[in-house]
Amino acid sequence: MGHKNTILLALLATMVAKEVFAAQHVVGGNQGWDQSTDFKSWTSGQTFKIGDKLVFKYSSLHSVVELGNESAYKSCDISNPIQSLSTGNDVVKLEKPGTRYFTCGTLGHCSQGMKLKITILKGNAPSPSSSPSSSPSSSPSSSPSLTSPSSSPAITTDASSASQCFTSFMFILALSLTLILSLF
């Protein structure tokens, strides 16, 4: 009976640690999901991994449309979206490796550069935090699941590092307790 409990607790601790180590990427940094954001520049500073979350923050002038393929992305064809979001504070969980495509559903915004192409990598290592800054630009250049967003601004590197340190401590503590309990 002790070994079954140990295995169960170890699996639970692993699942919790995997969720906590996931990064939240506020799309566009401080500028958010907006026409003035240079999304190509923003994505170049990001690493997206399984379990990470994209957080889209935007005004009522915009929306988020996930496109099914690169052809639709390049041509700004929003006629057959995978999903459409419009709350102004949407969270998309990245559940499997591959490429995903997003654009704004407002007429003309995609062709003006308000679109995002990301590649999700395999791997369990924690992703770096999303950068709170993004570069403004005068000329803009898979089945999802939605979860509730956390607090508003982009996660800073210092806060994320402290959180990951605390999470590592809690994970080690949980595994230690699991080992101790398995001895009884």
C-alpha positions in Angstrom: 0.0 0.0 0.0 2.9 2.4 0.8 4.3 2.1 -2.7 1.0 2.9 -4.4 0.7 6.0 -2.2 4.3 7.0 -3.1 3.7 6.7 -6.8 0.4 8.6 -6.6 1.9 11.4 -4.6 4.9 11.6 -6.9 2.7 11.8 -10.0 0.6 14.5 -8.3 3.7 16.5 -7.3 5.0 16.2 -10.9 1.7 17.5 -12.4 1.6 20.4 -10.0 5.2 21.4 -10.7 4.7 21.2 -14.4 1.7 23.6 -14.2 3.6 26.0 -11.9 6.7 26.1 -14.1 4.6 27.0 -17.1 5.2 30.6 -18.3 2.6 33.1 -19.1 3.3 35.2 -22.1 1.4 38.4 -22.2 1.2 38.9 -26.0 2.9 42.1 -27.0 4.3 42.8 -23.6 3.1 46.0 -22.0 1.4 47.2 -25.2 -0.6 44.0 -25.4 -2.6 42.8 -28.4 -2.7 46.1 -30.3 -1.9 47.5 -33.8 1.1 49.4 -32.6 2.9 46.3 -31.4 5.6 44.7 -33.5 4.6 41.0 -33.0 7.5 39.6 -35.0 10.0 41.4 -32.7 8.1 40.4 -29.6 8.0 36.7 -30.6 11.7 36.7 -31.4 12.4 37.2 -27.6 10.1 34.4 -26.5 10.3 30.7 -26.1 7.0 28.9 -26.1 6.7 25.4 -24.6 4.0 22.9 -23.8 2.0 24.0 -20.8 2.8 27.7 -21.3 -0.1 30.2 -21.7 -0.6 33.1 -24.1 -2.5 36.0 -22.5 -4.2 38.3 -24.9 -5.0 41.7 -23.4 -6.8 44.2 -25.6 -9.5 46.8 -26.0 -13.0 46.3 -27.4 -11.7 47.5 -30.8 -9.9 44.1 -31.2 -10.5 40.4 -30.9 -8.4 37.2 -31.2 -9.0 34.8 -34.1 -7.0 31.5 -34.2 -6.3 30.4 -37.8 -5.9 26.8 -38.9 -2.8 27.1 -41.1 0.0 29.3 -42.5 -1.9 29.9 -45.7 -4.8 31.5 -43.8 -2.3 33.4 -41.7 -0.4 34.8 -44.7 -3.6 35.8 -46.6 -5.4 37.0 -43.4 -8.3 34.6 -44.2 -10.4 34.6 -41.1 -13.4 32.8 -42.8 -12.7 29.4 -41.1 -11.2 30.1 -37.7 -10.3 27.4 -35.1 -11.6 29.8 -32.4 -12.6 33.4 -31.9 -12.1 35.2 -28.6 -13.4 38.6 -27.6 -13.3 39.2 -23.8 -10.3 41.5 -23.9 -8.4 39.2 -21.5 -8.2 35.8 -23.1 -5.8 33.0 -22.1 -4.8 30.2 -24.5 -3.0 27.2 -23.1 -0.3 25.7 -25.3 -0.9 21.9 -25.0 1.1 20.4 -27.8 4.2 21.2 -30.0 3.7 22.8 -33.3 2.9 26.2 -34.9 -0.2 28.2 -34.1 -1.5 31.3 -35.8 -3.5 34.2 -34.4 -4.8 37.5 -35.8 -7.2 40.3 -35.0 -10.7 39.8 -36.4 -11.3 43.5 -36.9 -11.4 44.3 -40.6 -8.0 45.4 -41.9 -6.0 44.8 -38.7 -4.5 41.5 -39.9 -3.2 43.1 -43.2 -1.7 45.9 -41.1 0.4 43.4 -39.2 -1.8 42.5 -36.2 -1.1 38.8 -36.4 1.0 36.4 -34.5 2.8 33.1 -35.4 4.3 31.0 -32.7 6.1 27.7 -32.5 5.6 25.6 -29.4 8.6 23.4 -28.5 8.6 20.0 -26.9 10.3 19.9 -23.5 9.7 20.2 -19.8 12.2 22.9 -18.9 10.6 26.1 -17.7 10.2 28.8 -20.4 11.7 32.2 -19.8 9.2 34.8 -18.6 7.5 37.0 -21.0 9.2 40.3 -21.5 7.3 43.3 -20.2 8.5 45.4 -23.0 7.8 45.3 -26.7 9.0 47.4 -29.6 6.5 49.8 -31.1 6.4 50.0 -34.8 4.9 52.5 -37.2 4.7 49.9 -40.0 3.7 46.5 -38.6 5.4 44.0 -40.1 -4.0 22.0 -32.4 -6.9 22.4 -30.2 -6.7 25.1 -27.6 -8.1 25.3 -24.1 -9.0 28.4 -22.3 -8.2 29.0 -18.6 -8.7 31.9 -16.3 -6.0 34.6 -16.5 -3.9 35.6 -13.6 -3.1 39.1 -12.6 -2.8 41.8 -15.2 0.7 42.9 -16.2 3.4 40.9 -17.9 5.4 38.6 -15.5 8.8 40.1 -14.9 11.9 37.9 -14.8 12.6 38.6 -11.1 9.0 37.6 -10.0 9.1 34.5 -12.2 12.5 33.5 -10.8 11.3 33.9 -7.2 8.2 31.9 -8.1 10.1 29.1 -9.7 12.5 29.0 -6.7 9.6 28.7 -4.3 8.0 26.1 -6.5 11.2 24.1 -6.6 11.4 24.2 -2.8 7.7 23.1 -2.5 8.3 20.3 -5.0 11.3 19.0 -3.1 9.4 19.3 0.1 6.5 17.3 -1.3 8.8 14.6 -2.6 10.6 14.4 0.7 7.2 14.0 2.5 6.2 11.4 0.0 9.4 9.5 0.7 8.9 9.8 4.5 5.3 8.7 4.3 6.2 5.7 2.2 8.5 4.4 4.9 5.5 4.0 7.3 
